[in-house]
């Protein structure tokens, strides 16, 4: 049996089942971040977001039309 990352029962797993679930999960995490870390997340998203989006679109396009 695999050991879990967190042994605390109060910690739930983060498994969004839909885009709405992902959005709620991201908002929940965002609320808990201090302002300095929020700025770091925004800067990282500005830097790497377009690369990630382009890669996802390319992967989706390749999968849709084999």
mmCIF file of the N, C-alpha and C atoms, coordinates in Angstrom:
data_MODEL
# 
_entry.id   MODEL 
# 
loop_
_atom_site.group_PDB 
_atom_site.id 
_atom_site.type_symbol 
_atom_site.label_atom_id 
_atom_site.label_alt_id 
_atom_site.label_comp_id 
_atom_site.label_asym_id 
_atom_site.label_entity_id 
_atom_site.label_seq_id 
_atom_site.pdbx_PDB_ins_code 
_atom_site.Cartn_x 
_atom_site.Cartn_y 
_atom_site.Cartn_z 
_atom_site.occupancy 
_atom_site.B_iso_or_equiv 
_atom_site.pdbx_formal_charge 
_atom_site.auth_seq_id 
_atom_site.auth_comp_id 
_atom_site.auth_asym_id 
_atom_site.auth_atom_id 
_atom_site.pdbx_PDB_model_num 
ATOM 1   N N  . UNK A 1 1  ? 0.838   -1.178 0.000   1.00 0.00 ? 1  UNK A N  1 
ATOM 2   C CA . UNK A 1 1  ? 0.000   0.000  0.000   1.00 0.00 ? 1  UNK A CA 1 
ATOM 3   C C  . UNK A 1 1  ? 0.889   1.248  0.000   1.00 0.00 ? 1  UNK A C  1 
ATOM 4   N N  . UNK A 1 2  ? 0.536   2.217  -0.804  1.00 0.00 ? 2  UNK A N  1 
ATOM 5   C CA . UNK A 1 2  ? 1.312   3.442  -0.905  1.00 0.00 ? 2  UNK A CA 1 
ATOM 6   C C  . UNK A 1 2  ? 1.034   4.361  0.273   1.00 0.00 ? 2  UNK A C  1 
ATOM 7   N N  . UNK A 1 3  ? 2.055   4.988  0.756   1.00 0.00 ? 3  UNK A N  1 
ATOM 8   C CA . UNK A 1 3  ? 1.894   5.957  1.840   1.00 0.00 ? 3  UNK A CA 1 
ATOM 9   C C  . UNK A 1 3  ? 1.403   7.277  1.260   1.00 0.00 ? 3  UNK A C  1 
ATOM 10  N N  . UNK A 1 4  ? 0.509   7.917  1.971   1.00 0.00 ? 4  UNK A N  1 
ATOM 11  C CA . UNK A 1 4  ? 0.008   9.202  1.488   1.00 0.00 ? 4  UNK A CA 1 
ATOM 12  C C  . UNK A 1 4  ? 1.013   10.303 1.816   1.00 0.00 ? 4  UNK A C  1 
ATOM 13  N N  . UNK A 1 5  ? 0.901   11.398 1.099   1.00 0.00 ? 5  UNK A N  1 
ATOM 14  C CA . UNK A 1 5  ? 1.795   12.530 1.304   1.00 0.00 ? 5  UNK A CA 1 
ATOM 15  C C  . UNK A 1 5  ? 1.525   13.180 2.653   1.00 0.00 ? 5  UNK A C  1 
ATOM 16  N N  . UNK A 1 6  ? 0.284   13.268 3.002   1.00 0.00 ? 6  UNK A N  1 
ATOM 17  C CA . UNK A 1 6  ? -0.091  13.904 4.266   1.00 0.00 ? 6  UNK A CA 1 
ATOM 18  C C  . UNK A 1 6  ? -0.874  12.909 5.108   1.00 0.00 ? 6  UNK A C  1 
ATOM 19  N N  . UNK A 1 7  ? -0.460  12.714 6.327   1.00 0.00 ? 7  UNK A N  1 
ATOM 20  C CA . UNK A 1 7  ? -1.109  11.752 7.209   1.00 0.00 ? 7  UNK A CA 1 
ATOM 21  C C  . UNK A 1 7  ? -2.293  12.345 7.957   1.00 0.00 ? 7  UNK A C  1 
ATOM 22  N N  . UNK A 1 8  ? -2.544  13.627 7.807   1.00 0.00 ? 8  UNK A N  1 
ATOM 23  C CA . UNK A 1 8  ? -3.652  14.277 8.500   1.00 0.00 ? 8  UNK A CA 1 
ATOM 24  C C  . UNK A 1 8  ? -4.949  14.003 7.754   1.00 0.00 ? 8  UNK A C  1 
ATOM 25  N N  . UNK A 1 9  ? -5.936  13.542 8.474   1.00 0.00 ? 9  UNK A N  1 
ATOM 26  C CA . UNK A 1 9  ? -7.227  13.235 7.857   1.00 0.00 ? 9  UNK A CA 1 
ATOM 27  C C  . UNK A 1 9  ? -7.971  14.504 7.435   1.00 0.00 ? 9  UNK A C  1 
ATOM 28  N N  . UNK A 1 10 ? -7.642  15.636 8.051   1.00 0.00 ? 10 UNK A N  1 
ATOM 29  C CA . UNK A 1 10 ? -8.343  16.870 7.712   1.00 0.00 ? 10 UNK A CA 1 
ATOM 30  C C  . UNK A 1 10 ? -7.924  17.418 6.354   1.00 0.00 ? 10 UNK A C  1 
ATOM 31  N N  . UNK A 1 11 ? -6.799  16.948 5.820   1.00 0.00 ? 11 UNK A N  1 
ATOM 32  C CA . UNK A 1 11 ? -6.325  17.401 4.517   1.00 0.00 ? 11 UNK A CA 1 
ATOM 33  C C  . UNK A 1 11 ? -7.002  16.577 3.427   1.00 0.00 ? 11 UNK A C  1 
ATOM 34  N N  . UNK A 1 12 ? -7.769  17.210 2.578   1.00 0.00 ? 12 UNK A N  1 
ATOM 35  C CA . UNK A 1 12 ? -8.429  16.494 1.498   1.00 0.00 ? 12 UNK A CA 1 
ATOM 36  C C  . UNK A 1 12 ? -7.559  16.531 0.256   1.00 0.00 ? 12 UNK A C  1 
ATOM 37  N N  . UNK A 1 13 ? -7.785  15.595 -0.612  1.00 0.00 ? 13 UNK A N  1 
ATOM 38  C CA . UNK A 1 13 ? -7.053  15.564 -1.880  1.00 0.00 ? 13 UNK A CA 1 
ATOM 39  C C  . UNK A 1 13 ? -7.623  16.623 -2.815  1.00 0.00 ? 13 UNK A C  1 
ATOM 40  N N  . UNK A 1 14 ? -6.767  17.166 -3.656  1.00 0.00 ? 14 UNK A N  1 
ATOM 41  C CA . UNK A 1 14 ? -7.195  18.177 -4.620  1.00 0.00 ? 14 UNK A CA 1 
ATOM 42  C C  . UNK A 1 14 ? -7.394  17.476 -5.948  1.00 0.00 ? 14 UNK A C  1 
ATOM 43  N N  . UNK A 1 15 ? -8.646  17.112 -6.242  1.00 0.00 ? 15 UNK A N  1 
ATOM 44  C CA . UNK A 1 15 ? -8.971  16.437 -7.490  1.00 0.00 ? 15 UNK A CA 1 
ATOM 45  C C  . UNK A 1 15 ? -10.172 17.125 -8.130  1.00 0.00 ? 15 UNK A C  1 
ATOM 46  N N  . UNK A 1 16 ? -9.945  18.142 -8.912  1.00 0.00 ? 16 UNK A N  1 
ATOM 47  C CA . UNK A 1 16 ? -11.081 18.781 -9.578  1.00 0.00 ? 16 UNK A CA 1 
ATOM 48  C C  . UNK A 1 16 ? -11.654 17.851 -10.642 1.00 0.00 ? 16 UNK A C  1 
ATOM 49  N N  . UNK A 1 17 ? -12.944 17.773 -10.716 1.00 0.00 ? 17 UNK A N  1 
ATOM 50  C CA . UNK A 1 17 ? -13.577 16.900 -11.691 1.00 0.00 ? 17 UNK A CA 1 
ATOM 51  C C  . UNK A 1 17 ? -14.100 17.670 -12.898 1.00 0.00 ? 17 UNK A C  1 
ATOM 52  N N  . UNK A 1 18 ? -14.037 18.965 -12.838 1.00 0.00 ? 18 UNK A N  1 
ATOM 53  C CA . UNK A 1 18 ? -14.533 19.779 -13.938 1.00 0.00 ? 18 UNK A CA 1 
ATOM 54  C C  . UNK A 1 18 ? -13.778 21.107 -13.940 1.00 0.00 ? 18 UNK A C  1 
ATOM 55  N N  . UNK A 1 19 ? -13.903 21.879 -15.005 1.00 0.00 ? 19 UNK A N  1 
ATOM 56  C CA . UNK A 1 19 ? -13.287 23.211 -14.991 1.00 0.00 ? 19 UNK A CA 1 
ATOM 57  C C  . UNK A 1 19 ? -13.795 24.083 -13.848 1.00 0.00 ? 19 UNK A C  1 
ATOM 58  N N  . UNK A 1 20 ? -15.048 23.929 -13.491 1.00 0.00 ? 20 UNK A N  1 
ATOM 59  C CA . UNK A 1 20 ? -15.597 24.701 -12.375 1.00 0.00 ? 20 UNK A CA 1 
ATOM 60  C C  . UNK A 1 20 ? -14.949 24.273 -11.062 1.00 0.00 ? 20 UNK A C  1 
ATOM 61  N N  . UNK A 1 21 ? -14.732 22.974 -10.891 1.00 0.00 ? 21 UNK A N  1 
ATOM 62  C CA . UNK A 1 21 ? -14.051 22.484 -9.698  1.00 0.00 ? 21 UNK A CA 1 
ATOM 63  C C  . UNK A 1 21 ? -12.622 22.980 -9.623  1.00 0.00 ? 21 UNK A C  1 
ATOM 64  N N  . UNK A 1 22 ? -11.957 23.031 -10.762 1.00 0.00 ? 22 UNK A N  1 
ATOM 65  C CA . UNK A 1 22 ? -10.601 23.567 -10.805 1.00 0.00 ? 22 UNK A CA 1 
ATOM 66  C C  . UNK A 1 22 ? -10.586 25.047 -10.433 1.00 0.00 ? 22 UNK A C  1 
ATOM 67  N N  . UNK A 1 23 ? -11.553 25.796 -10.933 1.00 0.00 ? 23 UNK A N  1 
ATOM 68  C CA . UNK A 1 23 ? -11.631 27.227 -10.610 1.00 0.00 ? 23 UNK A CA 1 
ATOM 69  C C  . UNK A 1 23 ? -11.885 27.442 -9.115  1.00 0.00 ? 23 UNK A C  1 
ATOM 70  N N  . UNK A 1 24 ? -12.784 26.673 -8.531  1.00 0.00 ? 24 UNK A N  1 
ATOM 71  C CA . UNK A 1 24 ? -13.038 26.802 -7.091  1.00 0.00 ? 24 UNK A CA 1 
ATOM 72  C C  . UNK A 1 24 ? -11.815 26.424 -6.274  1.00 0.00 ? 24 UNK A C  1 
ATOM 73  N N  . UNK A 1 25 ? -11.112 25.371 -6.703  1.00 0.00 ? 25 UNK A N  1 
ATOM 74  C CA . UNK A 1 25 ? -9.902  24.962 -5.991  1.00 0.00 ? 25 UNK A CA 1 
ATOM 75  C C  . UNK A 1 25 ? -8.812  26.011 -6.067  1.00 0.00 ? 25 UNK A C  1 
ATOM 76  N N  . UNK A 1 26 ? -8.643  26.593 -7.255  1.00 0.00 ? 26 UNK A N  1 
ATOM 77  C CA . UNK A 1 26 ? -7.635  27.640 -7.419  1.00 0.00 ? 26 UNK A CA 1 
ATOM 78  C C  . UNK A 1 26 ? -7.986  28.863 -6.573  1.00 0.00 ? 26 UNK A C  1 
ATOM 79  N N  . UNK A 1 27 ? -9.256  29.221 -6.520  1.00 0.00 ? 27 UNK A N  1 
ATOM 80  C CA . UNK A 1 27 ? -9.675  30.360 -5.699  1.00 0.00 ? 27 UNK A CA 1 
ATOM 81  C C  . UNK A 1 27 ? -9.433  30.078 -4.212  1.00 0.00 ? 27 UNK A C  1 
ATOM 82  N N  . UNK A 1 28 ? -9.711  28.857 -3.798  1.00 0.00 ? 28 UNK A N  1 
ATOM 83  C CA . UNK A 1 28 ? -9.500  28.481 -2.403  1.00 0.00 ? 28 UNK A CA 1 
ATOM 84  C C  . UNK A 1 28 ? -8.023  28.603 -2.029  1.00 0.00 ? 28 UNK A C  1 
ATOM 85  N N  . UNK A 1 29 ? -7.156  28.155 -2.898  1.00 0.00 ? 29 UNK A N  1 
ATOM 86  C CA . UNK A 1 29 ? -5.712  28.265 -2.652  1.00 0.00 ? 29 UNK A CA 1 
ATOM 87  C C  . UNK A 1 29 ? -5.281  29.732 -2.697  1.00 0.00 ? 29 UNK A C  1 
ATOM 88  N N  . UNK A 1 30 ? -5.793  30.487 -3.649  1.00 0.00 ? 30 UNK A N  1 
ATOM 89  C CA . UNK A 1 30 ? -5.430  31.903 -3.811  1.00 0.00 ? 30 UNK A CA 1 
ATOM 90  C C  . UNK A 1 30 ? -5.758  32.704 -2.556  1.00 0.00 ? 30 UNK A C  1 
ATOM 91  N N  . UNK A 1 31 ? -6.910  32.429 -1.932  1.00 0.00 ? 31 UNK A N  1 
ATOM 92  C CA . UNK A 1 31 ? -7.315  33.159 -0.726  1.00 0.00 ? 31 UNK A CA 1 
ATOM 93  C C  . UNK A 1 31 ? -6.324  32.972 0.410   1.00 0.00 ? 31 UNK A C  1 
ATOM 94  N N  . UNK A 1 32 ? -5.676  31.832 0.468   1.00 0.00 ? 32 UNK A N  1 
ATOM 95  C CA . UNK A 1 32 ? -4.779  31.533 1.577   1.00 0.00 ? 32 UNK A CA 1 
ATOM 96  C C  . UNK A 1 32 ? -3.359  32.070 1.367   1.00 0.00 ? 32 UNK A C  1 
ATOM 97  N N  . UNK A 1 33 ? -3.047  32.542 0.173   1.00 0.00 ? 33 UNK A N  1 
ATOM 98  C CA . UNK A 1 33 ? -1.696  33.035 -0.090  1.00 0.00 ? 33 UNK A CA 1 
ATOM 99  C C  . UNK A 1 33 ? -1.502  34.442 0.466   1.00 0.00 ? 33 UNK A C  1 
ATOM 100 N N  . UNK A 1 34 ? -0.346  34.713 1.028   1.00 0.00 ? 34 UNK A N  1 
ATOM 101 C CA . UNK A 1 34 ? -0.027  36.083 1.428   1.00 0.00 ? 34 UNK A CA 1 
ATOM 102 C C  . UNK A 1 34 ? 0.170   36.966 0.184   1.00 0.00 ? 34 UNK A C  1 
ATOM 103 N N  . UNK A 1 35 ? 0.032   38.277 0.313   1.00 0.00 ? 35 UNK A N  1 
ATOM 104 C CA . UNK A 1 35 ? 0.154   39.164 -0.846  1.00 0.00 ? 35 UNK A CA 1 
ATOM 105 C C  . UNK A 1 35 ? 1.468   39.012 -1.621  1.00 0.00 ? 35 UNK A C  1 
ATOM 106 N N  . UNK A 1 36 ? 2.572   38.795 -0.940  1.00 0.00 ? 36 UNK A N  1 
ATOM 107 C CA . UNK A 1 36 ? 3.854   38.647 -1.643  1.00 0.00 ? 36 UNK A CA 1 
ATOM 108 C C  . UNK A 1 36 ? 3.849   37.405 -2.523  1.00 0.00 ? 36 UNK A C  1 
ATOM 109 N N  . UNK A 1 37 ? 3.284   36.323 -2.037  1.00 0.00 ? 37 UNK A N  1 
ATOM 110 C CA . UNK A 1 37 ? 3.236   35.109 -2.848  1.00 0.00 ? 37 UNK A CA 1 
ATOM 111 C C  . UNK A 1 37 ? 2.220   35.242 -3.976  1.00 0.00 ? 37 UNK A C  1 
ATOM 112 N N  . UNK A 1 38 ? 1.163   36.003 -3.753  1.00 0.00 ? 38 UNK A N  1 
ATOM 113 C CA . UNK A 1 38 ? 0.205   36.247 -4.843  1.00 0.00 ? 38 UNK A CA 1 
ATOM 114 C C  . UNK A 1 38 ? 0.889   36.976 -5.998  1.00 0.00 ? 38 UNK A C  1 
ATOM 115 N N  . UNK A 1 39 ? 1.723   37.964 -5.655  1.00 0.00 ? 39 UNK A N  1 
ATOM 116 C CA . UNK A 1 39 ? 2.467   38.678 -6.705  1.00 0.00 ? 39 UNK A CA 1 
ATOM 117 C C  . UNK A 1 39 ? 3.403   37.738 -7.446  1.00 0.00 ? 39 UNK A C  1 
ATOM 118 N N  . UNK A 1 40 ? 4.051   36.826 -6.706  1.00 0.00 ? 40 UNK A N  1 
ATOM 119 C CA . UNK A 1 40 ? 4.953   35.869 -7.349  1.00 0.00 ? 40 UNK A CA 1 
ATOM 120 C C  . UNK A 1 40 ? 4.186   34.950 -8.300  1.00 0.00 ? 40 UNK A C  1 
ATOM 121 N N  . UNK A 1 41 ? 3.001   34.506 -7.893  1.00 0.00 ? 41 UNK A N  1 
ATOM 122 C CA . UNK A 1 41 ? 2.182   33.640 -8.746  1.00 0.00 ? 41 UNK A CA 1 
ATOM 123 C C  . UNK A 1 41 ? 1.766   34.383 -10.009 1.00 0.00 ? 41 UNK A C  1 
ATOM 124 N N  . UNK A 1 42 ? 1.356   35.636 -9.858  1.00 0.00 ? 42 UNK A N  1 
ATOM 125 C CA . UNK A 1 42 ? 0.961   36.422 -11.030 1.00 0.00 ? 42 UNK A CA 1 
ATOM 126 C C  . UNK A 1 42 ? 2.123   36.629 -11.992 1.00 0.00 ? 42 UNK A C  1 
ATOM 127 N N  . UNK A 1 43 ? 3.299   36.924 -11.470 1.00 0.00 ? 43 UNK A N  1 
ATOM 128 C CA . UNK A 1 43 ? 4.468   37.124 -12.327 1.00 0.00 ? 43 UNK A CA 1 
ATOM 129 C C  . UNK A 1 43 ? 4.833   35.834 -13.059 1.00 0.00 ? 43 UNK A C  1 
ATOM 130 N N  . UNK A 1 44 ? 4.770   34.718 -12.359 1.00 0.00 ? 44 UNK A N  1 
ATOM 131 C CA . UNK A 1 44 ? 5.063   33.428 -12.986 1.00 0.00 ? 44 UNK A CA 1 
ATOM 132 C C  . UNK A 1 44 ? 4.029   33.097 -14.053 1.00 0.00 ? 44 UNK A C  1 
ATOM 133 N N  . UNK A 1 45 ? 2.768   33.387 -13.775 1.00 0.00 ? 45 UNK A N  1 
ATOM 134 C CA . UNK A 1 45 ? 1.715   33.129 -14.761 1.00 0.00 ? 45 UNK A CA 1 
ATOM 135 C C  . UNK A 1 45 ? 1.899   33.995 -16.000 1.00 0.00 ? 45 UNK A C  1 
ATOM 136 N N  . UNK A 1 46 ? 2.311   35.247 -15.814 1.00 0.00 ? 46 UNK A N  1 
ATOM 137 C CA . UNK A 1 46 ? 2.561   36.117 -16.969 1.00 0.00 ? 46 UNK A CA 1 
ATOM 138 C C  . UNK A 1 46 ? 3.716   35.599 -17.811 1.00 0.00 ? 46 UNK A C  1 
ATOM 139 N N  . UNK A 1 47 ? 4.725   35.035 -17.139 1.00 0.00 ? 47 UNK A N  1 
ATOM 140 C CA . UNK A 1 47 ? 5.896   34.543 -17.858 1.00 0.00 ? 47 UNK A CA 1 
ATOM 141 C C  . UNK A 1 47 ? 5.614   33.231 -18.575 1.00 0.00 ? 47 UNK A C  1 
ATOM 142 N N  . UNK A 1 48 ? 5.037   32.275 -17.862 1.00 0.00 ? 48 UNK A N  1 
ATOM 143 C CA . UNK A 1 48 ? 4.906   30.922 -18.387 1.00 0.00 ? 48 UNK A CA 1 
ATOM 144 C C  . UNK A 1 48 ? 3.517   30.589 -18.917 1.00 0.00 ? 48 UNK A C  1 
ATOM 145 N N  . UNK A 1 49 ? 2.519   31.393 -18.618 1.00 0.00 ? 49 UNK A N  1 
ATOM 146 C CA . UNK A 1 49 ? 1.154   31.119 -19.054 1.00 0.00 ? 49 UNK A CA 1 
ATOM 147 C C  . UNK A 1 49 ? 0.996   30.969 -20.554 1.00 0.00 ? 49 UNK A C  1 
ATOM 148 N N  . UNK A 1 50 ? 1.537   31.906 -21.362 1.00 0.00 ? 50 UNK A N  1 
ATOM 149 C CA . UNK A 1 50 ? 1.398   31.759 -22.810 1.00 0.00 ? 50 UNK A CA 1 
ATOM 150 C C  . UNK A 1 50 ? 2.060   30.488 -23.353 1.00 0.00 ? 50 UNK A C  1 
ATOM 151 N N  . UNK A 1 51 ? 3.185   30.084 -22.768 1.00 0.00 ? 51 UNK A N  1 
ATOM 152 C CA . UNK A 1 51 ? 3.856   28.851 -23.208 1.00 0.00 ? 51 UNK A CA 1 
ATOM 153 C C  . UNK A 1 51 ? 2.993   27.631 -22.902 1.00 0.00 ? 51 UNK A C  1 
ATOM 154 N N  . UNK A 1 52 ? 2.423   27.609 -21.712 1.00 0.00 ? 52 UNK A N  1 
ATOM 155 C CA . UNK A 1 52 ? 1.591   26.475 -21.317 1.00 0.00 ? 52 UNK A CA 1 
ATOM 156 C C  . UNK A 1 52 ? 0.334   26.420 -22.177 1.00 0.00 ? 52 UNK A C  1 
ATOM 157 N N  . UNK A 1 53 ? -0.293  27.555 -22.416 1.00 0.00 ? 53 UNK A N  1 
ATOM 158 C CA . UNK A 1 53 ? -1.503  27.594 -23.231 1.00 0.00 ? 53 UNK A CA 1 
ATOM 159 C C  . UNK A 1 53 ? -1.221  27.139 -24.660 1.00 0.00 ? 53 UNK A C  1 
ATOM 160 N N  . UNK A 1 54 ? -0.106  27.578 -25.232 1.00 0.00 ? 54 UNK A N  1 
ATOM 161 C CA . UNK A 1 54 ? 0.247   27.167 -26.589 1.00 0.00 ? 54 UNK A CA 1 
ATOM 162 C C  . UNK A 1 54 ? 0.503   25.665 -26.658 1.00 0.00 ? 54 UNK A C  1 
ATOM 163 N N  . UNK A 1 55 ? 1.170   25.121 -25.656 1.00 0.00 ? 55 UNK A N  1 
ATOM 164 C CA . UNK A 1 55 ? 1.432   23.686 -25.638 1.00 0.00 ? 55 UNK A CA 1 
ATOM 165 C C  . UNK A 1 55 ? 0.133   22.890 -25.516 1.00 0.00 ? 55 UNK A C  1 
ATOM 166 N N  . UNK A 1 56 ? -0.794  23.363 -24.679 1.00 0.00 ? 56 UNK A N  1 
ATOM 167 C CA . UNK A 1 56 ? -2.072  22.674 -24.543 1.00 0.00 ? 56 UNK A CA 1 
ATOM 168 C C  . UNK A 1 56 ? -2.877  22.715 -25.828 1.00 0.00 ? 56 UNK A C  1 
ATOM 169 N N  . UNK A 1 57 ? -2.881  23.861 -26.488 1.00 0.00 ? 57 UNK A N  1 
ATOM 170 C CA . UNK A 1 57 ? -3.605  23.965 -27.760 1.00 0.00 ? 57 UNK A CA 1 
ATOM 171 C C  . UNK A 1 57 ? -2.988  23.070 -28.825 1.00 0.00 ? 57 UNK A C  1 
ATOM 172 N N  . UNK A 1 58 ? -1.672  23.002 -28.879 1.00 0.00 ? 58 UNK A N  1 
ATOM 173 C CA . UNK A 1 58 ? -1.012  22.129 -29.853 1.00 0.00 ? 58 UNK A CA 1 
ATOM 174 C C  . UNK A 1 58 ? -1.321  20.668 -29.575 1.00 0.00 ? 58 UNK A C  1 
ATOM 175 N N  . UNK A 1 59 ? -1.310  20.292 -28.317 1.00 0.00 ? 59 UNK A N  1 
ATOM 176 C CA . UNK A 1 59 ? -1.621  18.916 -27.950 1.00 0.00 ? 59 UNK A CA 1 
ATOM 177 C C  . UNK A 1 59 ? -3.068  18.578 -28.280 1.00 0.00 ? 59 UNK A C  1 
ATOM 178 N N  . UNK A 1 60 ? -3.968  19.518 -28.009 1.00 0.00 ? 60 UNK A N  1 
ATOM 179 C CA . UNK A 1 60 ? -5.375  19.301 -28.304 1.00 0.00 ? 60 UNK A CA 1 
ATOM 180 C C  . UNK A 1 60 ? -5.610  19.175 -29.806 1.00 0.00 ? 60 UNK A C  1 
ATOM 181 N N  . UNK A 1 61 ? -4.953  20.028 -30.567 1.00 0.00 ? 61 UNK A N  1 
ATOM 182 C CA . UNK A 1 61 ? -5.109  19.992 -32.023 1.00 0.00 ? 61 UNK A CA 1 
ATOM 183 C C  . UNK A 1 61 ? -4.571  18.688 -32.597 1.00 0.00 ? 61 UNK A C  1 
ATOM 184 N N  . UNK A 1 62 ? -3.439  18.218 -32.083 1.00 0.00 ? 62 UNK A N  1 
ATOM 185 C CA . UNK A 1 62 ? -2.846  16.964 -32.563 1.00 0.00 ? 62 UNK A CA 1 
ATOM 186 C C  . UNK A 1 62 ? -3.725  15.772 -32.210 1.00 0.00 ? 62 UNK A C  1 
ATOM 187 N N  . UNK A 1 63 ? -4.357  15.814 -31.079 1.00 0.00 ? 63 UNK A N  1 
ATOM 188 C CA . UNK A 1 63 ? -5.212  14.712 -30.648 1.00 0.00 ? 63 UNK A CA 1 
ATOM 189 C C  . UNK A 1 63 ? -6.521  14.692 -31.412 1.00 0.00 ? 63 UNK A C  1 
ATOM 190 N N  . UNK A 1 64 ? -7.046  15.867 -31.724 1.00 0.00 ? 64 UNK A N  1 
ATOM 191 C CA . UNK A 1 64 ? -8.338  15.955 -32.380 1.00 0.00 ? 64 UNK A CA 1 
ATOM 192 C C  . UNK A 1 64 ? -8.276  15.471 -33.832 1.00 0.00 ? 64 UNK A C  1 
ATOM 193 N N  . UNK A 1 65 ? -7.202  15.765 -34.525 1.00 0.00 ? 65 UNK A N  1 
ATOM 194 C CA . UNK A 1 65 ? -7.052  15.397 -35.934 1.00 0.00 ? 65 UNK A CA 1 
ATOM 195 C C  . UNK A 1 65 ? -5.793  14.556 -36.110 1.00 0.00 ? 65 UNK A C  1 
ATOM 196 N N  . UNK A 1 66 ? -5.892  13.255 -35.870 1.00 0.00 ? 66 UNK A N  1 
ATOM 197 C CA . UNK A 1 66 ? -4.675  12.431 -35.959 1.00 0.00 ? 66 UNK A CA 1 
ATOM 198 C C  . UNK A 1 66 ? -4.152  12.251 -37.354 1.00 0.00 ? 66 UNK A C  1 
# 
